[in-house]
Amino acid sequence: MAQVLIDKLLQAAIKQGVSDIHIVVGQPPVFRLHGRMRKLETKTLEADDAVSLMKSITPERCQRELQESGSCDFGFAFGEQARFRVSVFKQRGFISMVLRQIPNDKLTPEQLGLPESVVKMIHRPRGLFLVTGPTGSGKSTTLASLINLLNETIDHHIITIEDPIEFYHYHKKSTINQREVNVDVPSFAEAIRRALRQDPDVILVGELRDLETIEAAISAAETGHIVFGTLHTNSAQGTVNRIIDAFPGNLQDQIRTQLSTSLIGVLAQTLLPRIGGGRCAAYESLVVTSAISNLIRENKTFRINSAIQTGAKFGMQLMDDCLYDLWEAEKVEMEAVLGKAQNPDSLAKRIAQARRKIDAEGSLGDDDYDEFEEDGDDDDY
């Protein structure tokens, strides 16, 4: 029975393009579609339903982990149609599950709207490239797209280290080895250290979650490999600070120096609901030039944002500028844009000014526009 139910749920989720399925006792299953939560009009789940749904997809080793530590994560393939990343956990003594859909089709960087500077950076022979953003902002999708691009165009040896493996990659022009933490290797840091003896060109580290992993990733980038990693930070400037702050005070100077030579770029991203349905991504991109490298080394990271602002010719962009462009192109509502802004007040002012300008042009006619002077108040925002 549970098998039938889970198959139906997964089938419906794939068909509708759902990002997550929530299984919680006391309500029907819930789908997250385009960022909104939708309850299904089916029966309310009871404790036994949740347990049997969990058992129908959870491997034995994960069921043991669930008993011992109260939660477990794993990935599984639903036939040829899609993969799911699953988190099972206990709450109030009941079993809950969240299944994140990982599509089989990998989108190209163009389809994702990735800046051209990013595609250039990943073709560099060595260095650390970070994709950052909150949970569910599409980091895995971006990385899968970039790895796939390399796989299709260059004869590399690519090693991915993930927990759990999300997108499956097949050997194309490159050879790809995907290692799963707790299945193929005990930890991220251990896997990076081992990878250095496995003749890699590219190493993807699913998550830079502790000091040891960050240290190993930076060392790998310094020794002539390109290293991809992810962090849960919202901005490029914040990412640099987070890495440095992960180290104890007496090591921070040394890490600044290492980071200034090994970091090649940061892509911070977030997802917004698109007008008319679906979602679109906003990106902040930092390309580490010699000037930015100096800022990192000299502990002047507070000046990174203004360096991004003046670095458009290198393909850099601040998140709020990208959000403004999405609003101006009428892809995203103003409320959604302000909700994701780093500096909502100044972005709101900018949008209000743009609206006043549009209103003025509309009411005055183009010829009269030269005489029109803005009064600078924000009443109509």
Solvent accessible surface area in square Angstrom, and as a share of the most:
residue,aa,sasa,rsa
1,M,176,0.79
2,A,16,0.13
3,Q,92,0.41
4,V,87,0.50
5,L,51,0.25
6,I,2,0.01
7,D,51,0.27
8,K,137,0.58
9,L,10,0.05
10,L,1,0.01
11,Q,84,0.37
12,A,34,0.26
13,A,0,0.00
14,I,41,0.21
15,K,180,0.76
16,Q,94,0.42
17,G,48,0.46
18,V,3,0.02
19,S,20,0.13
20,D,5,0.03
21,I,2,0.01
22,H,33,0.15
23,I,1,0.00
24,V,41,0.23
25,V,28,0.16
26,G,55,0.53
27,Q,46,0.20
28,P,22,0.14
29,P,6,0.04
30,V,4,0.02
31,F,4,0.01
32,R,76,0.28
33,L,25,0.12
34,H,73,0.32
35,G,28,0.27
36,R,159,0.58
37,M,96,0.43
38,R,120,0.44
39,K,127,0.54
40,L,38,0.19
41,E,178,0.80
42,T,82,0.47
43,K,123,0.52
44,T,68,0.39
45,L,3,0.01
46,E,110,0.49
47,A,37,0.28
48,D,114,0.59
49,D,32,0.16
50,A,0,0.00
51,V,54,0.31
52,S,47,0.30
53,L,1,0.00
54,M,6,0.03
55,K,116,0.49
56,S,33,0.22
57,I,23,0.12
58,T,7,0.04
59,P,53,0.33
60,E,121,0.54
61,R,88,0.32
62,C,0,0.00
63,Q,32,0.14
64,R,138,0.50
65,E,69,0.31
66,L,0,0.00
67,Q,122,0.54
68,E,145,0.65
69,S,78,0.50
70,G,23,0.22
71,S,49,0.32
72,C,2,0.01
73,D,73,0.38
74,F,1,0.00
75,G,22,0.21
76,F,38,0.16
77,A,55,0.43
78,F,28,0.12
79,G,61,0.59
80,E,161,0.72
81,Q,84,0.37
82,A,1,0.01
83,R,14,0.05
84,F,0,0.00
85,R,64,0.24
86,V,1,0.01
87,S,41,0.26
88,V,0,0.00
89,F,68,0.28
90,K,82,0.35
91,Q,57,0.25
92,R,220,0.80
93,G,69,0.66
94,F,82,0.34
95,I,14,0.07
96,S,1,0.00
97,M,0,0.00
98,V,36,0.21
99,L,1,0.00
100,R,58,0.21
101,Q,26,0.11
102,I,8,0.04
103,P,66,0.42
104,N,65,0.33
105,D,114,0.59
106,K,46,0.20
107,L,73,0.37
108,T,63,0.37
109,P,5,0.03
110,E,139,0.62
111,Q,121,0.54
112,L,33,0.16
113,G,50,0.48
114,L,16,0.08
115,P,30,0.19
116,E,134,0.60
117,S,12,0.07
118,V,0,0.00
119,V,34,0.19
120,K,142,0.60
121,M,4,0.02
122,I,2,0.01
123,H,85,0.38
124,R,94,0.34
125,P,115,0.72
126,R,99,0.36
127,G,1,0.01
128,L,1,0.00
129,F,0,0.00
130,L,0,0.00
131,V,0,0.00
132,T,0,0.00
133,G,1,0.01
134,P,55,0.35
135,T,100,0.58
136,G,28,0.27
137,S,3,0.02
138,G,19,0.18
139,K,20,0.08
140,S,40,0.26
141,T,41,0.24
142,T,2,0.01
143,L,8,0.04
144,A,6,0.05
145,S,2,0.01
146,L,0,0.00
147,I,0,0.00
148,N,19,0.10
149,L,38,0.19
150,L,1,0.00
151,N,0,0.00
152,E,89,0.40
153,T,67,0.39
154,I,41,0.21
155,D,112,0.58
156,H,51,0.23
157,H,30,0.13
158,I,0,0.00
159,I,2,0.01
160,T,2,0.01
161,I,0,0.00
162,E,19,0.08
163,D,47,0.24
164,P,5,0.03
165,I,17,0.09
166,E,20,0.09
167,F,13,0.06
168,Y,93,0.35
169,H,21,0.09
170,Y,145,0.55
171,H,120,0.53
172,K,104,0.44
173,K,121,0.51
174,S,3,0.02
175,T,72,0.42
176,I,8,0.04
177,N,72,0.37
178,Q,39,0.17
179,R,53,0.19
180,E,24,0.11
181,V,8,0.05
182,N,100,0.51
183,V,76,0.44
184,D,71,0.37
185,V,8,0.05
186,P,99,0.62
187,S,45,0.29
188,F,8,0.03
189,A,2,0.01
190,E,38,0.17
191,A,0,0.00
192,I,0,0.00
193,R,104,0.38
194,R,110,0.40
195,A,0,0.00
196,L,62,0.31
197,R,181,0.66
198,Q,68,0.30
199,D,118,0.61
200,P,10,0.06
201,D,56,0.29
202,V,0,0.00
203,I,0,0.00
204,L,13,0.06
205,V,0,0.00
206,G,22,0.21
207,E,47,0.21
208,L,6,0.03
209,R,122,0.44
210,D,68,0.35
211,L,66,0.33
212,E,90,0.40
213,T,2,0.01
214,I,7,0.03
215,E,75,0.33
216,A,12,0.09
217,A,0,0.00
218,I,1,0.00
219,S,42,0.27
220,A,0,0.00
221,A,0,0.00
222,E,63,0.28
223,T,88,0.51
224,G,39,0.38
225,H,23,0.10
226,I,4,0.02
227,V,0,0.00
228,F,0,0.00
229,G,0,0.00
230,T,9,0.05
231,L,9,0.04
232,H,79,0.35
233,T,8,0.05
234,N,90,0.46
235,S,18,0.12
236,A,0,0.00
237,Q,35,0.16
238,G,27,0.26
239,T,0,0.00
240,V,0,0.00
241,N,50,0.26
242,R,114,0.41
243,I,1,0.00
244,I,6,0.03
245,D,99,0.51
246,A,42,0.33
247,F,5,0.02
248,P,67,0.42
249,G,61,0.58
250,N,133,0.68
251,L,59,0.30
252,Q,38,0.17
253,D,104,0.54
254,Q,103,0.46
255,I,5,0.02
256,R,24,0.09
257,T,64,0.37
258,Q,37,0.17
259,L,0,0.00
260,S,4,0.03
261,T,78,0.45
262,S,0,0.00
263,L,4,0.02
264,I,10,0.05
265,G,0,0.00
266,V,0,0.00
267,L,0,0.00
268,A,0,0.00
269,Q,5,0.02
270,T,9,0.05
271,L,38,0.19
272,L,0,0.00
273,P,67,0.42
274,R,96,0.35
275,I,80,0.41
276,G,86,0.83
277,G,37,0.36
278,G,20,0.19
279,R,79,0.29
280,C,11,0.07
281,A,22,0.17
282,A,0,0.00
283,Y,10,0.04
284,E,2,0.01
285,S,1,0.01
286,L,0,0.00
287,V,18,0.10
288,V,16,0.09
289,T,27,0.15
290,S,91,0.58
291,A,64,0.50
292,I,2,0.01
293,S,16,0.10
294,N,57,0.29
295,L,16,0.08
296,I,0,0.00
297,R,99,0.36
298,E,94,0.42
299,N,84,0.43
300,K,70,0.30
301,T,10,0.06
302,F,139,0.58
303,R,113,0.41
304,I,0,0.00
305,N,58,0.30
306,S,62,0.40
307,A,23,0.18
308,I,1,0.01
309,Q,112,0.50
310,T,107,0.62
311,G,3,0.03
312,A,72,0.56
313,K,169,0.72
314,F,98,0.41
315,G,29,0.28
316,M,11,0.05
317,Q,55,0.24
318,L,26,0.13
319,M,5,0.02
320,D,21,0.11
321,D,37,0.19
322,C,16,0.09
323,L,0,0.00
324,Y,24,0.09
325,D,66,0.34
326,L,20,0.10
327,W,30,0.10
328,E,103,0.46
329,A,61,0.47
330,E,140,0.63
331,K,89,0.38
332,V,1,0.01
333,E,96,0.43
334,M,22,0.10
335,E,121,0.54
336,A,22,0.17
337,V,0,0.00
338,L,26,0.13
339,G,67,0.65
340,K,83,0.35
341,A,15,0.12
342,Q,84,0.38
343,N,78,0.40
344,P,61,0.39
345,D,108,0.56
346,S,58,0.38
347,L,3,0.01
348,A,8,0.07
349,K,117,0.49
350,R,92,0.33
351,I,0,0.00
352,A,3,0.02
353,Q,84,0.38
354,A,17,0.13
355,R,102,0.37
356,R,23,0.09
357,K,95,0.40
358,I,107,0.54
359,D,93,0.48
360,A,6,0.05
361,E,66,0.30
362,G,68,0.65
363,S,93,0.60
364,L,63,0.31
365,G,35,0.34
366,D,112,0.58
367,D,130,0.67
368,D,73,0.38
369,Y,56,0.21
370,D,129,0.67
371,E,135,0.60
372,F,75,0.31
373,E,148,0.66
374,E,83,0.37
375,D,105,0.54
376,G,53,0.51
377,D,60,0.31
378,D,50,0.26
379,D,123,0.63
380,D,88,0.46
381,Y,117,0.45
